[in-house]
Amino acid sequence: MNEVLIILVCLAIGVLLRRSGRLPDNTPKVLGAWVINVALPAMALRRVHDVDVDASWVLAAATPWIGVLLAIVLLLPLGRKLGWTRQRIGALLLVAGWGNTSFVGLPMIAAFAGSQWLGLGMFIDLFGSYLALSILGIAIATVCSGDAYSWRSVGMRIITFPPFIAIVIAIATNHFDRPEWLDTLFSTLAATLTPLALAAVGYSLRLDRLAGRLAPLSVGLGYRLALAPAATMAMYALLGDLDDSVARVAIFEMAMPPMLGASIIALDHDLEPDLVVLLIGIGVPLSLITAPLWWSLLT
């Protein structure tokens, strides 16, 4: 669980950097730009290499997609009924819709399910969470940020989104031999994702701005930490696969806190940044309590 401790430390570093006054106000934007344009693509290129697909993993990889679609079905009409802005609804869809299936999810899998299931966790993370983020996530961000909407503009945003391009390249070159220096380069660049993304979130985190945001914060974390895994569990129960180990890991991944990559995209599109960082800043520590509870229900 050292990775979880690192997450909390990096979040605290971001807070301390803001309080120090040594960095400019646009620091979160700069850090976020690096994450989107460099770290996320490097992560895809590092992990999608010599990956062999197990047929039983396909539904597990689909669960993040299903979770996002369910978030749209539930949170979009709720937000409209409550009179929330397009930016607030977009923030909730992005940050609550995607779980942190990587930097929290993988250590959690190793700790509770066993390291033999890390391959499945990475498969869910890449072909579920990251691929969905590169397609549905960027579409949601484009529409909710108030940019001129057209299918063409959304399509262009998707196909020019660096992580999406990286995933396409990675899949196309999955079984190609790579020189060792290239793997080292991808690993080094990918390793910057967690500290920089969390530093950006921590830098923006202001608990004094919780006033007026308690309702959407509760809705977002309620969906992410409770409803999303419950819906996934119900789906597997209907299929009669609830006792299957693959199903348990998939459900457990859906119980993870909000995804860092999704939060950076939300911040980059100015989708109520204060709400975004509150969802991450409170959701990650809270998941250290809720996720083990979900695992105890599954075993």
C-alpha positions as CSV (number, residue, x, y, z in Angstrom):
1,M,0.0,0.0,0.0
2,N,3.0,2.3,-0.3
3,E,1.5,3.7,-3.5
4,V,-1.6,5.0,-1.6
5,L,0.7,6.7,0.9
6,I,2.6,8.3,-2.0
7,I,-0.8,9.6,-3.3
8,L,-1.6,11.3,0.0
9,V,1.9,12.8,0.3
10,C,1.8,14.2,-3.3
11,L,-1.6,15.7,-2.5
12,A,-0.1,17.4,0.6
13,I,2.9,18.6,-1.4
14,G,0.5,20.5,-3.7
15,V,-1.2,22.1,-0.8
16,L,2.1,23.2,0.7
17,L,3.4,24.6,-2.6
18,R,0.3,26.8,-2.9
19,R,0.7,28.0,0.7
20,S,4.4,28.8,0.1
21,G,3.5,31.4,-2.6
22,R,6.6,30.3,-4.6
23,L,4.7,29.2,-7.7
24,P,2.5,31.2,-10.0
25,D,-1.3,31.0,-9.9
26,N,-1.4,29.1,-13.2
27,T,0.7,26.2,-11.8
28,P,-2.2,23.7,-11.9
29,K,-2.8,24.5,-15.7
30,V,0.9,23.9,-16.5
31,L,1.1,20.7,-14.5
32,G,-2.1,19.5,-16.1
33,A,-0.8,20.2,-19.6
34,W,2.2,18.0,-18.9
35,V,-0.1,15.2,-17.6
36,I,-2.4,15.3,-20.6
37,N,0.2,15.7,-23.3
38,V,3.1,13.7,-22.0
39,A,2.4,11.5,-18.9
40,L,-0.9,10.0,-19.9
41,P,0.3,9.0,-23.5
42,A,3.5,7.6,-22.0
43,M,1.4,5.5,-19.6
44,A,-0.6,4.0,-22.4
45,L,2.6,3.3,-24.5
46,R,4.3,1.7,-21.5
47,R,1.4,-0.6,-20.4
48,V,0.1,-1.8,-23.8
49,H,3.0,-4.0,-24.8
50,D,2.9,-7.7,-25.3
51,V,-0.6,-7.8,-23.8
52,D,-2.6,-11.0,-24.4
53,V,-6.3,-10.7,-24.0
54,D,-8.3,-13.3,-22.0
55,A,-11.8,-13.6,-23.3
56,S,-13.2,-13.5,-19.8
57,W,-11.7,-10.1,-19.2
58,V,-13.7,-8.3,-21.9
59,L,-16.8,-7.7,-19.7
60,A,-14.6,-6.6,-16.9
61,A,-13.0,-4.0,-19.2
62,A,-16.4,-2.8,-20.2
63,T,-17.4,-2.0,-16.6
64,P,-15.8,1.5,-16.6
65,W,-17.7,2.3,-19.9
66,I,-20.9,1.1,-18.3
67,G,-20.2,3.1,-15.2
68,V,-19.8,6.3,-17.2
69,L,-22.9,5.7,-19.2
70,L,-24.9,5.1,-15.9
71,A,-23.4,8.3,-14.5
72,I,-24.8,10.2,-17.6
73,V,-28.2,8.6,-17.2
74,L,-28.5,9.4,-13.5
75,L,-26.5,12.6,-12.9
76,L,-27.4,14.6,-16.0
77,P,-31.1,14.7,-15.3
78,L,-30.5,15.2,-11.6
79,G,-28.2,18.1,-12.2
80,R,-30.7,19.7,-14.6
81,K,-33.5,19.2,-12.1
82,L,-31.4,20.9,-9.3
83,G,-30.5,23.8,-11.7
84,W,-26.8,23.1,-11.7
85,T,-24.6,24.7,-14.3
86,R,-23.3,22.8,-17.3
87,Q,-19.8,23.1,-15.8
88,R,-20.9,21.6,-12.5
89,I,-22.6,18.7,-14.2
90,G,-19.6,18.2,-16.5
91,A,-17.3,18.1,-13.4
92,L,-19.5,15.4,-11.8
93,L,-19.7,13.3,-14.9
94,L,-16.0,13.4,-15.4
95,V,-14.7,13.0,-11.9
96,A,-17.4,10.8,-10.4
97,G,-17.9,8.9,-13.7
98,W,-14.3,7.5,-13.8
99,G,-12.6,5.6,-11.0
100,N,-8.9,5.6,-10.2
101,T,-8.3,2.1,-11.5
102,S,-4.6,2.6,-11.7
103,F,-2.8,4.4,-8.9
104,V,-5.2,3.4,-6.2
105,G,-6.8,0.4,-7.9
106,L,-3.7,-1.6,-8.7
107,P,-2.2,-1.4,-5.2
108,M,-5.7,-2.2,-3.8
109,I,-5.9,-5.3,-6.0
110,A,-2.4,-6.4,-5.0
111,A,-3.2,-6.0,-1.3
112,F,-6.7,-7.6,-1.3
113,A,-7.0,-9.9,-4.3
114,G,-3.4,-10.8,-4.8
115,S,-0.7,-9.7,-7.3
116,Q,-1.7,-12.5,-9.7
117,W,-4.7,-10.3,-10.6
118,L,-2.6,-7.2,-11.5
119,G,-2.8,-8.1,-15.2
120,L,-6.6,-8.0,-15.1
121,G,-6.4,-4.7,-13.3
122,M,-4.1,-3.1,-15.9
123,F,-6.4,-4.5,-18.7
124,I,-9.4,-2.8,-17.0
125,D,-7.5,0.4,-16.5
126,L,-6.3,0.7,-20.1
127,F,-9.1,-0.6,-22.2
128,G,-11.8,0.4,-19.8
129,S,-10.9,3.6,-17.9
130,Y,-8.3,5.2,-20.2
131,L,-9.9,4.3,-23.5
132,A,-13.3,5.5,-22.3
133,L,-11.7,8.7,-21.0
134,S,-10.0,9.4,-24.3
135,I,-13.4,9.1,-26.1
136,L,-16.3,9.7,-23.8
137,G,-14.4,11.9,-21.4
138,I,-13.1,14.4,-23.9
139,A,-16.6,14.5,-25.5
140,I,-18.2,15.3,-22.2
141,A,-15.5,17.9,-21.4
142,T,-16.0,19.6,-24.8
143,V,-19.7,19.8,-24.5
144,C,-19.9,20.9,-20.9
145,S,-17.2,23.5,-21.2
146,G,-19.5,25.5,-23.4
147,D,-17.3,25.2,-26.6
148,A,-19.1,25.4,-29.9
149,Y,-20.7,22.0,-30.2
150,S,-20.8,19.9,-33.4
151,W,-20.1,16.2,-34.0
152,R,-17.1,17.3,-36.1
153,S,-15.6,19.4,-33.3
154,V,-16.1,16.6,-30.8
155,G,-14.7,14.1,-33.1
156,M,-11.6,16.2,-33.8
157,R,-11.1,16.7,-30.1
158,I,-11.1,12.9,-29.6
159,I,-8.8,11.9,-32.5
160,T,-6.3,14.7,-31.6
161,F,-6.4,13.9,-27.9
162,P,-2.8,12.8,-27.1
163,P,-3.8,9.8,-24.8
164,F,-6.1,8.5,-27.5
165,I,-3.4,8.7,-30.2
166,A,-1.0,6.9,-27.8
167,I,-3.5,4.1,-27.2
168,V,-4.1,3.6,-30.9
169,I,-0.3,3.5,-31.5
170,A,0.2,1.2,-28.6
171,I,-2.5,-1.3,-29.8
172,A,-1.1,-1.2,-33.3
173,T,2.4,-2.0,-32.1
174,N,1.4,-4.3,-29.2
175,H,3.6,-7.2,-30.1
176,F,6.5,-5.3,-31.8
177,D,9.9,-5.6,-30.2
178,R,11.1,-2.4,-28.5
179,P,14.6,-1.3,-27.6
180,E,15.2,-1.2,-23.9
181,W,15.9,2.5,-23.9
182,L,12.4,3.2,-25.3
183,D,10.7,1.2,-22.6
184,T,12.8,3.1,-20.0
185,L,11.8,6.4,-21.6
186,F,8.1,5.5,-21.5
187,S,8.4,4.3,-17.9
188,T,10.2,7.5,-16.8
189,L,7.7,9.8,-18.4
190,A,4.7,7.8,-17.1
191,A,6.1,7.9,-13.6
192,T,5.5,11.7,-13.6
193,L,1.7,11.3,-13.9
194,T,0.8,10.6,-10.2
195,P,3.0,13.3,-8.5
196,L,2.3,16.0,-11.0
197,A,-1.5,15.3,-11.2
198,L,-1.8,15.2,-7.5
199,A,0.3,18.3,-7.0
200,A,-2.0,20.1,-9.4
201,V,-5.0,18.9,-7.4
202,G,-3.4,19.7,-4.1
203,Y,-2.4,23.2,-5.3
204,S,-6.0,23.9,-6.2
205,L,-7.6,22.3,-3.1
206,R,-9.4,24.8,-0.9
207,L,-11.5,23.3,1.9
208,D,-12.8,26.8,2.7
209,R,-14.6,26.6,-0.6
210,L,-16.7,23.7,0.5
211,A,-19.7,26.0,1.2
212,G,-22.3,25.7,-1.5
213,R,-20.8,22.6,-2.9
214,L,-21.7,20.0,-0.3
215,A,-24.7,18.7,-2.3
216,P,-22.8,18.0,-5.6
217,L,-19.8,16.7,-3.6
218,S,-22.1,14.2,-1.8
219,V,-23.8,13.2,-5.0
220,G,-20.4,12.7,-6.8
221,L,-18.8,10.7,-4.0
222,G,-22.0,8.8,-3.4
223,Y,-22.1,7.7,-7.0
224,R,-18.3,7.0,-7.2
225,L,-17.8,5.1,-4.0
226,A,-21.2,3.4,-3.5
227,L,-23.6,3.4,-6.4
228,A,-21.1,2.5,-9.2
229,P,-19.8,-0.6,-7.5
230,A,-23.3,-1.6,-6.3
231,A,-24.6,-1.4,-9.9
232,T,-21.6,-3.4,-11.2
233,M,-22.3,-6.0,-8.5
234,A,-25.9,-6.2,-9.5
235,M,-25.0,-6.7,-13.1
236,Y,-22.7,-9.6,-12.3
237,A,-25.3,-11.1,-10.0
238,L,-27.9,-11.0,-12.8
239,L,-25.4,-12.8,-15.0
240,G,-24.8,-15.4,-12.3
241,D,-21.0,-14.6,-12.2
242,L,-20.8,-12.9,-8.8
243,D,-18.6,-15.7,-7.4
244,D,-16.1,-15.5,-10.2
245,S,-12.7,-14.0,-9.3
246,V,-12.7,-11.8,-12.5
247,A,-16.1,-10.4,-11.5
248,R,-14.8,-9.6,-8.0
249,V,-11.8,-7.7,-9.3
250,A,-14.0,-5.8,-11.7
251,I,-16.4,-4.8,-9.0
252,F,-13.6,-3.8,-6.7
253,E,-12.1,-1.6,-9.4
254,M,-15.4,0.2,-9.7
255,A,-15.2,1.0,-6.0
256,M,-12.1,3.1,-6.5
257,P,-12.1,6.9,-5.9
258,P,-12.2,9.5,-8.7
259,M,-9.7,9.2,-11.4
260,L,-6.8,11.7,-11.6
261,G,-6.7,11.8,-15.4
262,A,-10.4,12.7,-15.5
263,S,-9.9,15.4,-12.9
264,I,-7.0,17.0,-14.9
265,I,-9.2,17.1,-18.0
266,A,-12.0,18.7,-16.0
267,L,-9.6,21.3,-14.6
268,D,-8.2,21.9,-18.1
269,H,-11.7,22.7,-19.3
270,D,-12.6,24.9,-16.3
271,L,-15.4,22.6,-15.2
272,E,-15.9,24.1,-11.7
273,P,-12.3,23.5,-10.5
274,D,-13.1,23.9,-6.8
275,L,-15.6,21.0,-7.0
276,V,-13.2,18.9,-9.0
277,V,-10.4,19.2,-6.4
278,L,-12.7,18.6,-3.5
279,L,-13.9,15.4,-5.1
280,I,-10.3,14.2,-5.4
281,G,-9.0,15.6,-2.1
282,I,-11.8,14.0,-0.1
283,G,-12.6,11.0,-2.3
284,V,-9.1,9.5,-2.2
285,P,-8.7,9.3,1.6
286,L,-12.4,8.3,2.0
287,S,-11.9,5.4,-0.4
288,L,-9.3,3.9,1.9
289,I,-12.3,3.1,4.2
290,T,-15.0,2.3,1.6
291,A,-13.0,0.1,-0.8
292,P,-12.0,-2.5,1.9
293,L,-15.6,-2.6,2.9
294,W,-16.6,-3.5,-0.6
295,W,-14.0,-6.2,-0.7
296,S,-15.3,-7.7,2.5
297,L,-18.8,-7.9,0.8
298,L,-17.3,-9.7,-2.2
299,T,-15.4,-12.4,-0.2
